[in-house]
Amino acid sequence: MSAMNAAVPDLSLRLSDLRRHQEAQVRSVESHGDHDTIAQRLRELGFVEDEPVKIVAHGPMGNDPLLVQIGFTRFALRRAEAQRVIVTQR
């Protein structure tokens, strides 16, 4: 098999799985149904393909919520919401 036909490993993971200050890029937001308001809201907040993202801090109890930076804006997300964002390591 030539190098051009070799399988490229999938380096994607969930935003909630990132370590603190680990940089990544948004790949997609996972929708649960046609009218998923949480997925729509995440996209409206800027969680769109190729946006840089990182976890800035974890909450004190059970690591919830997560302080997430998308571009130059910071948001507090519940872990369940962050699990819906698929990212690729940079």
Secondary structure as UniProt FT lines:
FT   HELIX           3..5
FT   STRAND          12..14
FT   HELIX           15..17
FT   STRAND          23..29
FT   TURN            34..35
FT   HELIX           37..44
FT   TURN            45..46
FT   TURN            49..50
FT   STRAND          52..61
FT   TURN            62..63
FT   STRAND          64..70
FT   TURN            71..72
FT   STRAND          73..77
FT   HELIX           79..82
FT   TURN            83..84
FT   STRAND          85..89
//
